[in-house]
Amino acid sequence: MFVWGKVVSSINLKEVNSFTIKNFKKRIMVVTPNYLPLLGDRILVKGKVVTNCKHRNSTLLVIKEEKKKMRKPQKPKNIGDKLRNKN
């Protein structure tokens, strides 16, 4: 499931990070293993619905975000070697 919205709140616990996004008029809670986004960021979240509860006129929707793969740092290239090989 994909949802997007503006980050309106966040909670950083020991092993669980959580934030709330506002999508149009609804608020959606997202539990994530990733770093927390900044307040006010507009983001796209990919995840699975883990809780969907209705109480009177409101619905609580909780999404567990997928873990994002971090890119490996690249080894810096030495430009000096290229310049020496040209001569």
N, C-alpha and C positions, 0 to 999 in steps of 0.2 A: 504494500500500500504506500502511496506517495501522498504527502500533505505538505502544504506550504503555509507560511504565515510569518507574523512578526513576533519576536521573542519578547514576552511581557514579564516573565519572572524566571528565576532559576534557583535550584537548591543543590549544594555540593555536600554530599555525605561521604563517609569514608570510602566505601566501595561502589556507591551508586550515585550517579549524577542524574538530575532531573530538571527539566525546564518546561515552561508552558508557552505555547504559541497561540496567538489570536488569529483565526482565519475567518474573515468577514465578521460575523457577530459571535462566533463560537470560540471557546477556548479548548485546546487539546493538550493534555499532559503527555510528555515524552520522557521515557526512561532511557538513558543512554550509557554505553561503556566509553564513549568518546569524550573529548573535551567539551566543556560547556560553551555555547555561543554567547556573544555579548548581548546585553539588553538592547533592544531596538533593531537588532539584525533581522533582515528578511531572509529566511532560509527554506530549503526544501529538505524534507525528512523522508527517508525510506525505511520502512519497518513493518512490524506485524502488530495487529490489535491484540492486546492481552486482556483488557477489561473493557466492557461496555455495559454500564449500568444505568437504568432509568430511575429517577426519583421525582415524582410529580411532573413538573414541566421541564426539568433539566436532565441532561444526559452526561454522564462521566465517560469520557473516551480516553483510554490510556494506550499509548503505542510504545513498543520496545524497538528502538532504533538499531539497525544493523551496525556492526563494528566496521569502521572505515579502515581501509588498508592505507598505511602510511608509506609514502615513497622512501626508498633507500637513498641516503645522501650520495651524491655522485662525487667521485674523486676529481678534484680540480685538475684541469689540463695545464701543463706547463707550456706557455706560449714561447718561452725562450728556446726550447728544443726545436720547435718548428722553424724559428728564424735562423738558427744555426745550420739546420739541414738545407735551407734554401741556398746558402752561399757556397 
